[in-house]
Amino acid sequence: MSIVGCASAPAVSPERAIATWREMQVGQPRGALPESAAAALAGGDALTVEQAYALALANNPELAVVEARAEVATAEIGAARQLQNPSVRVSNVGVDDSAPGRLGFNLGLRAPIPRPGSVRARADAARHAAAGAHGEAEAARRQLRAKVYRLFARLAWLTADLEEVSRAVSLCEERQRQLQARVARAVATEVALAMAEVARAEAADEVRKLRAELARVEAELARVVGPGPAFSVRVDRAQLDIDSLVLDPAALTEQALRSRPELRAVQTKVGQARSAITLAKVEAAPWISWAQVNYFFGPGPATPSSFGVGFAVDVPLLSLNRGKIKTAKAIMRQRQVEERAEVAAIAGEVDEAIARAQRADARVQEIEHDLLPQVDAAARQADAALVAGTLDVVEVLDIEARRVAARRLHLAARFERRDALIELEAAVGGPLPR
């Protein structure tokens, strides 16, 4: 004997969560990928920053949640346009006295009647809500782009910095060997050798810290991109190079006010509040809420009295809906104030981002026009003096170590400038004009 039944998975299940996680680890991105990104991912090639961003757009779970909310808000526009369905009502069911055993009853068809303008107002409010939800999705994509590009810039900086620190370790080791030979000849002290060993250990520790930071940034990038198969990235150090930096605060502020989806989201809330005022005013007037057509089914033949009509009128005797109207108007004023505040916040954000980018660029220019030429000149003079035999090799190594330190300062300043420009692009809502 077999029993056939219907079963469904439990609403809460740790096993389902584990199965979902495993599927996400090996599954394909939920969205479509550009051809170049799909080919690189399938071939196991390293991803560029543009390909990694495309993969994040298709695979980031937080972005998927925001986009799903926007889809729901869009679907709610159709729901707001719908009218209430009519209803069939049966009443006065009973046995007719003139014809024992025969039932009689009234059958009515009742249809709600929407108030004038109410459907349009609800649809307008839903459209504004959908536009706001899509604005939030666009803002999430903009923020995601900034995260991916900033992580790639940090990877470029850390990779180049690791090479410089490795060079510093080599210099420390060479200095240590020179001092060991001099200690053996009794022309240098053990203290000098010990300090050289300390310097080498500090440089080696800096290498370990940089490698750990590289691993952390790569893990953060993988988390931002989203779950799925492992991938590698192609670090382009050229992204730290900026040709020229000419920023027009007025033009960038106007670009931000035209492009930022957060401002459009606030403006949609103003439209929603305006629709709420319309609905509140419509509900303050008397209106026929429903109409009904009746027919009496009885034992006898149909007569004109078998037919009937009915309707109901909402009369605002006890409430003129003034409270709701006042509330809707107050919310409208609140949304307008919020819009002004958002404009001021975006303008302030752009100003701060411009100031940071200008400070970072000035720092790079100072290093390139002052520090780097000086240390390069000192290194050339040291090399010439070493060849001439007028300078000690340990002093040459010390000068070269100072040169490595200057290059590291330059790398850090270039990364700071690149990071500031990425922040500025996020503030204005798009790429900077060239």
N, C-alpha and C positions, 0 to 999 in steps of 0.2 A: 504494500500500500504506500502510495506516495502522497505527500501533502504539498500543494502548490499555494504559495502565499506571496504577499508583496512586502518587501522590506526596504527601508531607507537608512542611509548612514546617519549616525547620531549628529546632533547639531554641534556638540562640543567633543572633540576627539584629539588627543595628542598625536595619535598615529596619523591622522589626516594632516596635521601640521608638519610632521616629519616627512610624509610622502610629498607634500607640496614643496618643502625645502629641497628634497632630493631631485624633484623634477626641475626646479629652478636651476640647480647646479649643472644639469646636463642639457637643459632645454635650449631652444633657439630664442633669440630676442622676440619680444611680443610684437614689435612693430617692424615695418619694412626698413631695410638698410640701403644706403646708396651702394652702387655697384662696387666702387673701390673699397669701401669698408667691408662689405660682405666678402669680397675676394681675399682681402688681407686676413680677415678672421678665419676664413675657411682654409687658407694656405698656411696659417700659423705665422704670418709675417708680423713684424712690429707695426703698431698703429701710430699714425701721426695724430696731432692734436685735433685736426678736423675729423678724422675717422673715429677717434675716441669720443668726441662730442656727439657724433651721429649715433654711435652705439649707445651712449647714455640717453639720448632722446628716445631710443627704441626700447630701452631696458630698465631705466631707473624706476624703482617701485614707487617712490614718493611722487614723482611726476605722473605716473600712471593713475594714482589716486586723484590728483587734482584734475587731470583730463577726464576721468570718469565722472567727477562731479559736474564738470562743464557739460558732458553729454546728458546727464540727468536734467540739468537746468534747461537744456534745449528741448528735451522731450516734454518738459512741463509746459512749454508754450502751447502745444496742441491740447494738453489737458485743460488749460485755462480757457480755451475757446469753446470747449464742449458745453452743451446745454444739459439741464437735468432731464432725465427720462420721464415720460408720462407714466402714470400708474393706473391699473384697473382695480376698481373697488366694487365689492359686492356687499349690499346692505339690505335690511328689512326682509330677511329670509324667514318665511313662515308658511303655514298651511292655510290655504284659502278656505273660509267658512262655506262659501257657496259651492265649492267642489271638493268634498273631502278627499284627502290623499294627494291632492295636487299642490305642489309648492309654488310659491311666488317670491320673487326677489327683484331688487333693483341692481342693475349693472351700470356702473359709471366709469367713464374714462376721464381722468384728471390730468391736466398738463400744467406744469409750472410756467409762469410767464416772467422772463428776466426783465429787470428794470432797464430803462433806456440808458445805453452807454456803459452798463456794468460789465458786459462781456468784453467790450473793447478795453475798458480800464484794466480788467484782470489780465487780458492778453498783453497789454502794454507793460504792465508790471512784470509779467513773466519774461517778456523779451528783455527788459532792462536787467532782470536777475540773470538771465542767460548770458548777456553781454558782459556783466560783471564776472561771472564764473569763467568765461573764456579769457577775460583780462587777467584773472588770477593764474590761469594756466600759462598764458604768455609770459607773465612775470616769473613763474616757476622755471620756464625754459630759459629765460634771460639769466636768472640766478644760477641755474645749472651750468650754463656756458661759462659764466665767470668762475665757478668753482673748478671746472675742468682746465680752463686756460691758466688759472693761477697755479694749479698743481703742476702742470707741465712746465711753467716758468720756474717753479721751485726746483723741479727735477733738473732742469738745465743748469741752474745756479749750483746746486749741490754736486752735480757731476763735474762741472768745471772746478769747483772749489776743492773737490776731492783730489783732482790732479795736482793742484797747487800744493795742497798739504802733503801729498805723497812726495812732491819735489822737496818740500821742507824737511821731510823725514830723511831723504837722501843726503841733503846738505848737513843735517845733524849727525848722521852716521859718518860722513866724511870728516867733519870737524872732530868727532870723537876719535877716529883713527889717527888723525894728525896729532891730537893731544896725547894719545897712548904712546905714539912713537917718541914724542918729546919727553914724556915722563920717563920712558925707558932710557933716554939720554940725559935725564936729570936737568932738562932745560924748561920744564913745566911742572906745576904743582899738582898734587893729587886732588886738591880742591877744584882746580880748573877742570880736571877730567871728570870729577863727580858732577859738577854743574853741567858739563856737556852731556853726560848721561841723563840728567834730569830733563834737559831740553829735548833730547831724543825721545824720552818716554812721554813727555807732554805732547809732542807732535804725533807720536804713534797713537796716543789716546784720542787725539783729535780726529785721526783717520777712522778709528772705531766708532766714534760718535757720529761722524758724517755718514758712514755706511748704515748705521742704525736709523738715522734720520731718513736716508734714501729708502730704506725698507718700509718705514712708517708712511712716507708720502705715497709710495707705490700701493700700499695696502689701502690708504684712504682713497686713492684714485679708483681702485677696483671696487670699493664700496660705493663711491659716487656713480660709477658707470652702471652698477647693478649686478645681481647674481647671474652666474652663467659660467661658461668655460673660461679657463684662464687665458690671459693674453699678455703680450709684452708691448712696450711702447718705444717709439723712436724719438729720442730726445734731440731737439734741434736747438743748439746754443745760439743760433742766429736770431732767435726770437728775443734775446736780450739786447739786440742792437736796435737803436732808434736813430733814424737819420736826422730828423729835426723835430722840434716840438714847438709848434705855434698854436696857441689855444686862444680862442675868442670866447670869453665868458658869456656874452650876450647871445651869440649864435648857439653855443652849446646848451644854454638854459632853454632857449626856444626849442631846440631839437628834443630836449628831455620832456618838455611840456607837450610836444606833439607825439612823442613815441612811448612814453612810459605807460604801461597798461594799468598801473595802480591808480593814476589819475582818471582814466576812463572808467575804472571800477567805481570810484567815488562819484563820478558824474552819473552813472547808472543808478546809484542809490538816490540821487536827487530826482531822477525820473520815476523811480518806484514811489517815492514820497508824493510826487505830484499825482500819480495814479491813485494813491490811497486817499488823497483829498477829494478827487472826483467820485470815488466810490462812497465816501462818507456823505457827500452832498446828495448823491442820488438816493441813498437810503433814508434821507431825511424827509422825502416827499411821499405822500400817499400813493399807493400803487396796488394794482390787482395782482396778488401773489400767485393765484392759480385760477383756472376755469375748468368746469366739468360738464360733460354731457351725460345724461342718464337715460336709461330705458328700463321699463318695468316688464319683466317676464312673468306672466300669470296664466291662469287656466283659460281666460277668455281671449277673444280676438284683440289685436292691437287697436288702440284708439289714440286720438291726439293727446289724451292725458297720460298715455304711457311714456311719452317723451318729456324730458325736462332738462334744464340747464342750471348750473350753479357756479358761483365764483366767490372769492374771498378778497377783501381789500384790507391791506395793512394801513391803519390810520395812526399816525404818530400823536396820539392824544397825551400820553404820559411822558413821552420823551421825543424831543425834536432833534435828537442826535447831535446836539451842540457839543457835548463833551468829546465825542469821537471826532468831530470836525476840528475842534480846537487842538486835540491831540495830534491829528494828522498835519495840521498847519505848523505846530511846534516841531514835529519831526522834520518837516520840510525845511524850517529854519536851521535845525540842527545839521541836516545834510549839507545845506549851503555853507554853513560855517566849517564843516569838515572838508568841503571841497577847497575852500580858501586855505585851510590849514595844510592840506595835502600839497597845494601849489607852493606854499611857502617852504614846506619840508623838502620837496624835490629841488627847488631852487637852492636851498641851503646845502643839500647833499651835493649838488653839482659844484657849488662854490668850494666846499671843503675838498672835494676830489681834485678840482683844478689846482687849489693851493698845494695839496700834497704832491701832485705831479710836478708842479713847478719847483718845489723844494727839492724833490728827488733829482730832477734834471739839473738843477744848479749844483747839487752835490757831485753828480757825475762830471759836469764840466769843470768844477774845481779840481777834482782828482786828475782829470785828463790834461789840464793845462798847467798844473802846478806840481802835484806829487809825482806822477809817473815820469814826466821829463827829467825831474831832479834825480830820481833813483836810477833811471836808465843812464843818465850822464855819469853818475857816481860809479855804476857798474862798469861802464866803458873805461873810465879812468883807472879803476881798480885792475881791470884786465891788462891795460897797458903797463901799469906799474908792476904787475906781477911778471909780465914778460921782461921788463927792464931789470927785474930783481930788486926793486926798491920797496916792495910791499910784501908783507907776510901773507902766506896762503890762508891762514886762519882768518885774518882780517878780510880777505876777499870773500871767504865763505860767509862771514857775518854780513857783508854788504849784499851778497846775493840773497841771504835770508830776509833782509829788509826789503829787497825787491819783491820777493815772493809775498811778503806781508802786504806790500802796496798793491800788488795785483789782486790779492784777496779782498782788500778794501774796495777796489774798483769793481770786482764781480758783485759784491754785496750791494754796492750803490746801483749798479745796472739792474740787478734784480728788483731792488726797491722801486726804481723808476718804472720797470715793466709792470710790476704789481700795481703801482699807482695808476698806470694807464688802463689796465684791465678794470680796475675799480671805477675809473672815470667812464669807460665804455658802458659798464653796468649802470652807472648813474644817469647817463644820457639815453639809455635804452637802445643802443646800437653802436656800430663801428664809428670811430672818430673820422671826421672829414680829412682828406689828405690835402 
